[in-house]
């Protein structure tokens, strides 16, 4: 998403297209940077901080068999 906003801002800037304040290259660049920051922070990655309890049980079983 951030790359798309950067590309649109670049195209508007290069072609010197007259747009509203909302769609100015600067505002699109700032939206792209916000999306990039959210991605770097891990938003939308789908990773969970909780561990599965079955993983801990399998290590206990293997150590008790020795």
Order of alpha helices (4+ residues) and beta strands (2+ residues): alpha-alpha-alpha
